[in-house]
Amino acid sequence: MGIIKKCEGKTPQIGENTYIADNAVIVGDVVIGKSCSIWWSAVVRGDVNSITIGDETNIQDGAVIHCTYQKASTTIGNKVSIGHKAIVHGCIIEDAALVGMGAIVMDNAVVQSNSIVAAGAVVLENTIVESGYIYAGVPAKKVKKIEGELSEIFSRTAKNYTLYKTWFEE
């Protein structure tokens, strides 16, 4: 079970059936829901503000979840997938959204439910990523409506990571 550290009198709260990889780091004012997974080298750093993560959410390898002191907390909803090496900082990610590998979501941005931030995209401060669309590029812009097979990506990815974590639970 990763590195879990108290900071400024606040100890991370971790929901039942949540998997935390051995070298994942969780610090301070962090609440993680049930049946989540926090993978290798991921950092969830609630030292300067609060971080709340819903149920059945996965924070993949090398991702960094942080916030801004006295300005912006971070809230991540249920059944969210945060891709490998993504940075989620001081923003809101609503339920059933996907933040792709290496993407960056900045302070006060809102990624609405059932939307995708493409791999490598940069969502600037105060941007709203609209539900039902893919945003890509630097800075991220609306590029495509999510429909057909693609609309299943949210539940499929969340379900897959719920399975993957069972391979490592003791």
Salt bridges, closest charged atoms under 4 A:
ASP29 OD2 - LYS10 NZ 3.71
ASP47 OD2 - ARG45 NE 2.78
ASP47 OD1 - HIS66 NE2 2.95
GLU56 OE1 - LYS79 NZ 3.96
ASP61 OD1 - HIS84 ND1 3.13
ASP107 OD2 - LYS71 NZ 3.83
ASP107 OD1 - HIS89 ND1 2.72
GLU125 OE1 - LYS71 NZ 3.16
GLU130 OE2 - LYS142 NZ 3.06
GLU169 OE2 - LYS165 NZ 2.67
